[in-house]
């Protein structure tokens, strides 16, 4: 792709549509390409560069496509730490979009962040969020800054404010879940895990993650339910998350069996049947893996499973019958 773009820029007989399409489609251009297009000299005047002039003429600036490309190139220059190139592109966008433009302000904040001026970057992102709480880029950049500065409480607060206004953002709930787990706030972590399950109820991965959160929080019965849900979804949709869910279900049912927390014999027997089923499922899984590609981990897992005490035989129906 890079060679095609350079050739398109070098060949005066070709249109630069390929350049625009590549930049807009991939959103990122390798930093070396910027040097090859505009030169490595920081003193270069990009607005007088032949490639820049051709791009501007062919796209009939200030069309939306042209400004979109300039914005993409500005981000690439930012990542490449090519400050002169970035400042030129930033000023160009500023002249067309104005100082109140979200993109212009976001680029300013990202430059402050890249240069280590976190105070100004945070102030700009927070101002943008006060004006419009749905600005996702500002939310994630703030969270990233706070995490890098080990200010996890501030990162959590930023996400909480955003999710209060936009509760349907599953990725934001996932980010909050990770932070809650790092802070050992298991009550909030369980709530975030449940929100993700509600938003994407057909995801085996999310159900398995919820099981892990509830297991870590000590709520074994709820963890067992979510692990079983993940396996059930995987059986239905073949999402390849069954191994992790099986391991979680095994740990959960084993812990419940060893603790003997059930109030009646029926629940105890139900858990033991499920425990026997998951042992058999894991044994079958790791036996298959050992047969295809022998490894120490598979052998160790089989030895561990063989050392477990056998229980009355269960069936897959146990999972959906009140796990």
C-alpha positions in Angstrom: 0.0 0.0 0.0 2.8 2.4 0.9 4.6 1.9 -2.4 1.4 2.5 -4.3 0.7 5.8 -2.5 4.3 7.0 -3.1 4.1 6.0 -6.8 0.8 7.8 -7.1 2.3 11.0 -5.7 5.4 10.7 -7.9 3.5 10.1 -11.1 2.1 13.4 -12.4 -0.1 11.5 -14.9 -2.0 9.7 -12.2 -4.8 10.9 -10.0 -4.2 11.0 -6.2 -7.5 9.3 -5.5 -5.6 6.3 -4.3 -3.8 8.4 -1.8 -7.1 9.8 -0.4 -8.7 6.3 -0.4 -5.8 4.7 1.4 -5.6 7.4 4.1 -9.3 7.5 4.7 -9.7 3.7 4.7 -6.8 2.8 6.9 -7.0 5.9 9.1 -3.3 5.6 9.8 -0.3 6.1 7.5 3.1 4.7 8.6 5.2 7.6 9.9 7.9 6.8 7.3 5.4 7.6 4.6 5.0 11.1 5.9 8.7 11.7 5.4 8.7 10.2 1.9 5.7 12.4 1.0 6.7 15.7 2.6 10.4 15.3 3.3 12.2 14.8 6.6 13.3 18.4 7.0 11.5 20.1 9.9 11.8 23.4 8.2 9.7 22.3 5.2 6.8 24.5 4.3 4.1 21.9 3.6 1.7 24.3 2.0 4.2 24.9 -0.8 5.1 21.3 -1.2 4.2 19.9 -4.7 2.4 16.9 -3.3 0.4 19.0 -0.9 -0.5 21.4 -3.7 -1.7 18.6 -6.0 -3.8 17.1 -3.2 -5.4 20.4 -2.5 -6.1 21.1 -6.1 -7.5 17.7 -7.0 -9.8 17.6 -4.0 -11.0 21.2 -4.4 -10.4 22.3 -0.8 -12.0 22.9 1.6 -14.2 19.8 0.7 -15.1 17.4 3.5 -12.9 14.7 2.0 -9.9 17.0 1.9 -10.3 18.1 5.5 -10.8 14.5 6.5 -7.5 13.6 4.9 -5.7 16.5 6.5 -7.0 15.5 9.9 -5.8 11.9 9.4 -2.4 13.1 8.4 -2.2 15.4 11.4 -2.9 12.4 13.7 -0.1 10.5 11.9 2.3 13.4 12.3 1.4 13.5 16.0 2.2 9.8 16.4 5.4 10.3 14.5 6.4 13.3 16.7 6.8 15.4 13.5 5.9 18.6 15.3 6.4 21.0 12.4 4.3 19.0 10.1 1.6 18.6 12.8 1.5 22.3 13.5 1.2 23.2 9.8 -1.7 20.7 9.4 -3.3 21.9 12.6 -3.2 25.5 11.5 -4.7 24.6 8.2 -7.6 22.8 9.9 -8.0 25.8 12.3 -8.3 28.2 9.3 -11.3 26.3 7.9 -13.0 24.9 11.0 -12.4 27.5 13.6 -11.2 27.4 17.2 -14.4 25.9 18.5 -14.2 22.9 16.2 -14.2 19.6 18.1 -11.5 18.2 15.9 -9.2 21.2 16.2 -9.6 21.1 20.0 -9.1 17.4 20.2 -5.8 17.7 18.2 -4.6 20.4 20.5 -5.3 18.2 23.6 -3.7 15.2 21.9 -0.6 17.3 21.2 -0.4 18.4 24.8 -0.8 14.8 25.9 2.0 13.7 23.5 4.3 16.4 24.8 3.7 15.4 28.4 1.6 18.5 29.2 -1.1 16.4 30.9 -2.6 19.3 32.9 -3.6 21.3 29.8 -4.7 18.1 28.0 -7.0 17.1 30.9 -8.4 20.6 31.1 -9.3 20.6 27.4 -10.8 17.2 27.5 -12.9 18.0 30.5 -14.1 21.2 29.0 -15.2 19.3 25.9 -17.1 16.8 28.0 -18.9 19.6 29.9 -20.1 21.0 26.6 -21.0 17.5 25.3 -20.9 14.5 27.6 -21.1 12.1 24.7 -17.6 12.9 23.3 -16.2 9.4 23.4 -12.7 10.4 22.4 -12.4 12.8 25.2 -13.6 10.2 27.7 -11.1 7.5 26.6 -8.2 10.0 26.4 -9.0 11.2 29.9 -9.2 7.6 31.2 -5.9 6.8 29.5 -4.1 9.8 31.0 -5.5 9.0 34.5 -4.4 5.4 34.2 -0.9 6.4 33.1 -0.7 8.6 36.2 -2.0 5.9 38.5 -5.1 8.0 39.2 -7.6 5.1 38.9 -10.2 6.8 41.0 -10.3 9.7 38.6 -10.5 7.4 35.7 -13.5 5.5 37.3 -15.2 8.8 38.0 -14.8 9.9 34.4 -16.4 6.7 33.1 -19.2 6.8 35.7 -20.2 10.3 34.5 -20.1 9.2 30.9 -22.1 6.0 31.6 -24.7 8.0 33.5 -25.5 9.8 30.3 -24.7 7.0 27.8 -25.5 3.7 29.6 -25.6 1.6 26.4 -21.8 1.8 25.7 -20.6 -1.8 26.3 -17.0 -0.9 25.8 -17.1 1.8 28.4 -18.7 -0.7 30.9 -15.8 -3.1 30.1 -13.3 -0.4 30.8 -15.0 0.4 34.0 -15.1 -3.3 34.9 -11.3 -3.5 34.5 -10.7 -0.5 36.7 -13.1 -1.8 39.4 -11.3 -5.1 39.5 -7.9 -3.3 39.8 -9.4 -1.3 42.7 -10.9 -4.5 44.2 -14.3 -2.8 44.2 -16.1 -6.1 43.7 -19.6 -4.7 44.2 -19.2 -2.2 41.4 -17.3 -4.8 39.3 -20.3 -7.2 39.5 -22.7 -4.4 38.6 -20.5 -3.6 35.5 -20.3 -7.2 34.5 -24.1 -7.6 34.7 -24.6 -4.5 32.6 -22.4 -6.0 29.9 -24.4 -9.2 30.0 -27.6 -7.2 29.6 -26.2 -5.3 26.6 -24.9 -8.4 24.9 -26.8 -11.4 26.2 -25.6 -13.7 23.4 -21.9 -13.2 24.0 -20.2 -16.3 25.5 -17.1 -14.2 26.2 -19.0 -11.6 28.3 -20.8 -14.3 30.2 -17.6 -16.0 31.0 -16.0 -12.7 32.1 -19.0 -12.1 34.4 -18.4 -15.6 35.9 -14.8 -14.7 36.6 -15.8 -11.5 38.3 -18.3 -13.1 40.5 -15.9 -15.9 41.3 -13.2 -13.4 42.3 -15.8 -11.6 44.4 -16.6 -14.8 46.3 -20.2 -15.2 44.9 -19.7 -18.8 43.7 -23.3 -19.6 43.0 -23.7 -16.6 40.6 -20.3 -17.4 39.1 -21.5 -20.9 38.4 -24.6 -19.6 36.6 -22.6 -17.3 34.4 -20.0 -19.9 33.5 -22.8 -22.3 32.6 -24.5 -19.6 30.5 -21.3 -19.1 28.6 -21.0 -22.8 27.8 -24.6 -22.9 26.7 -24.1 -20.0 24.4 -20.9 -21.5 23.0 -22.7 -24.8 22.3 -25.3 -22.9 20.4 -23.2 -20.4 18.4 -19.7 -22.1 18.5 -17.8 -19.0 19.8 -14.8 -21.0 21.0 -14.9 -19.7 24.5 -15.9 -23.0 26.0 -12.4 -24.0 27.5 -12.2 -20.9 29.7 -15.9 -21.4 30.8 -15.3 -25.1 31.5 -12.3 -24.3 33.7 -14.2 -21.6 35.6 -17.2 -23.9 36.1 -14.9 -26.7 37.3 -13.3 -24.4 39.9 -16.6 -23.0 41.0 -18.4 -26.3 41.4 -15.3 -27.8 43.1 -15.3 -25.0 45.6 -19.0 -25.2 46.3 -18.7 -29.0 46.8 -15.7 -28.7 49.2 -17.4 -25.9 51.2 -20.7 -27.8 51.6 -22.7 -24.5 51.7 -26.0 -26.0 50.4 -29.0 -26.1 52.7 -30.5 -29.3 51.3 -29.5 -32.6 49.7 -31.1 -31.8 46.3 -28.8 -28.8 45.7 -25.8 -30.7 46.8 -26.5 -33.5 44.4 -27.2 -31.1 41.6 -23.8 -29.4 42.1 -22.0 -32.8 42.2 -23.7 -34.0 39.0 -22.6 -30.7 37.4 -19.1 -31.2 38.8 -18.9 -34.7 37.4 -20.1 -33.4 34.0 -17.5 -30.6 33.8 -14.7 -33.0 34.8 -15.7 -35.3 31.9 -15.9 -32.4 29.5 -12.5 -31.1 30.4 -11.0 -34.6 30.3 -12.4 -35.0 26.8 -11.2 -31.6 25.7 -7.6 -32.0 27.0 -7.4 -35.6 25.8 -8.2 -34.3 22.3 -5.6 -31.6 22.6 -3.0 -34.0 23.8 -3.7 -36.3 20.9 -3.4 -33.5 18.3 -0.4 -31.7 19.9 1.1 -33.2 23.1 2.2 -30.6 25.6 3.1 -30.5 29.3 0.1 -28.3 30.1 -2.3 -30.8 28.7 -0.6 -33.7 30.5 -0.6 -31.8 33.8 -4.3 -31.0 33.4 -5.2 -34.6 32.6 -3.3 -35.7 35.7 -5.0 -33.2 37.8 -8.4 -34.2 36.5 -7.6 -37.9 37.1 -6.7 -37.2 40.6 -10.1 -35.7 41.4 -12.6 -37.9 43.1 -15.3 -39.3 40.8 -19.0 -38.3 41.4 -22.4 -39.6 40.0 -22.7 -39.0 36.3 -24.4 -35.8 35.0 -25.5 -34.5 31.7 -25.4 -31.3 29.6 -29.1 -30.7 30.6 -27.9 -29.9 34.1 -26.5 -26.6 32.8 -29.8 -25.2 31.7 -31.8 -26.7 34.5 -31.1 -24.1 37.1 -27.4 -23.8 37.3 
